[in-house]
Amino acid sequence: MKTVLFVCHGNICRSPMAMFIFRELVRRAGKENELRAFSRATSTEETGNGLYPEALSELRRRKIPVGPHAAMRMSPEDYRESDLVFGMDDANIRNLKRMTGGDPENKIRRLRDESAHPGEVDDPWYTGDFGTTYDDLVLGCTAFLDALRRRGDI
C-alpha cells in the first residue's frame, strides 16, 4: 500500500482538504486497498484544531465526504512511513526539507507540480478563496492519481 502525506502550514485548510479530496478520488477509482492518505502541518500553531469552517463548507458544497480531523504537526515517523509528501507551497517545501534534514529519501514535492499547471496552492486562510483552493487541490490530486495509473503503480 502506498502512503501519501499532504502538508500545509497549520493543517486546518489545504492539507486536510487535499486528504479528503484524494481519499474520495481513490474511493471512486476503487483503489482504497492500494492508497492511503493523511495530512499534517509544518507548525504547531493549530495543533488539535479541526478543519477550518470555510474549508469544511467548501468540501461539503462539493460533496466530498469529511471525517474527523484534528491538526497535527508532521513527525519524523510520518516522513519515514510516507511514500510521498506533498507540500502546498514553497514555504511548506522549505519547512519540510528543514524538518527532514534535507529530504534524504527524495519524497517531498509540491502537489500541483504533478499537473499540467505546476505551481503553488495558495493559502485560503489569507486569500479567502476556498473555491480556487479546492480546484487547485483537485487538479494536483487527479494528476497524481493519473500518474500512478500510467506508471502501473496502482
Secondary structure as GFF3:
##gff-version 3
##sequence-region A 1 154
A	DSSP	beta_strand	2	8	.	.	.	ID=ss1
A	DSSP	alpha_helix	14	29	.	.	.	ID=ss2
A	DSSP	beta_strand	35	41	.	.	.	ID=ss3
A	DSSP	alpha_helix	53	61	.	.	.	ID=ss4
A	DSSP	alpha_helix	76	81	.	.	.	ID=ss5
A	DSSP	beta_strand	84	87	.	.	.	ID=ss6
A	DSSP	alpha_helix	90	99	.	.	.	ID=ss7
A	DSSP	beta_strand	108	110	.	.	.	ID=ss8
A	DSSP	three_ten_helix	111	114	.	.	.	ID=ss9
A	DSSP	alpha_helix	124	127	.	.	.	ID=ss10
A	DSSP	alpha_helix	130	151	.	.	.	ID=ss11
###
